[in-house]
């Protein structure tokens, strides 16, 4: 039953990242660029592409449990940046744009980065 824990975390947080990346992709690069420029990011065009790629690819890799440590590391950075640049100023509660949700996402990414993908993963199959 212990093998189920990282699997459940990977599927849940991977799906969240895939959906957020897909939403940004469907909304168009100008919208993401504008959002990043609005919060003071340098080179917002380049970072918009990197953000969408990180969320989509990182989320898919987490769901598969492939290159999990690296995917979780990238998504940890994405989550931390979102925490400090967007959410922390809005207080705790998510209904006010606060950091409660991104804090959970960050904790899951750190956990997966440290513990790895677990038994039910592509990483586990490749290790054999």
N, C-alpha and C positions, 0 to 999 in steps of 0.2 A: 504493500500500500504506500510505502514511502516514495516509490517511483512515480506516483501520481502527482505529487506536489509540484515538482518543477514543470511537469507536463501541463498542469492546469494553469500555472503562472504564465508559461510561454504562450499558450493558446489565447488566454484572455488579453494579455498586454500586447501580443503580436497583432491580434485583431484590432485593438484600439489604434495602434500605429498605422496599420494598413488603411483603416477607414479614414483616419485623419489625413494621411498622405493622399489618398484617393480624392477626398473632399478638396484638398488644396489643388490637386491636378485638374479636377473638373472645374474649379472656380477660375482657373487660369493663372498663368505666371504673373501677369501684371498685378493681380490682387495680392498675391503672396509678397511680391516685390514691394508693393505699396505698404503692406503691413510691416515688413521688416524695416523699410526706410523710415516709417513713422515712429518706430521705437529706437531709431538711431543706429541701426546696423550699418557698418561700412559695406560697400559693394553689395547692396541688397539684391541685385539681379543674380549674382553668383551664389549668394547664400540661399536664395529662394530655390534654385535648382538643387543645391546640396540638401536643403531641408526636405524637399519632396522626395528626393532619392533616398535619403536616410530613413524617412518614415515608411516608405513603401518597401524598399529592399530589406531594411532592418526588421520590419514587422513580419515579412514573409519568411526571412531566415529564422526568426524566433519561433514562428509556428512550426516550421519544419525541424527545428532543433539543429540547424546547420550553422557552423561557425558561431555558435551561440555566445561565447565569451566576447568575441569581437563585435558582433551585432549589438549585444547588450551594452558594451562600452560606448559605442557610437550613440545609442539611444539614451544612455545615461547622460552624456554630454548635451544632447538635444533637450532632454527633460530638465536638466539643471539650468540651462540657458533660458528656457521658457519660465522656469520658476522665478529666477531673479530679474528677468527683463519684463515679464508680463504680469505674473500672478501675485507675487509677494506684496506688491503695493496695494492690492485690493482686499487684503485681509484673508482670513482663513476659509470662509465658506464659498463653495463653488457657485452657488446661485448669485453671488456678487462678483464673480470673476476671480475669486480667491484661489488659494493654493492647495486646498485639501485633496483634489483629484490628482494634480500633477505630483504632489508629494507621494501619493501611493504609487503612481507610475514610476517615479524615480526610485523608490524603495524596491519595487519588483525588479527593475533593471539592474540595480546594484546586487540584489540577491542572485539573479541569474548570471551576472558577470562573475561573481565569486564562486558559486556552486556548480555552474555549468548547466547543460541541458537535461541531464538525467538519463535514465535508462531508455525511455521511449523517445528516441531522437535519431536523426541522421548522424549526429556526432558520435553517438554510442555505436551505431552500426559501422562507422568508419574506423573506430578504435579497435574493432575485433579483427 
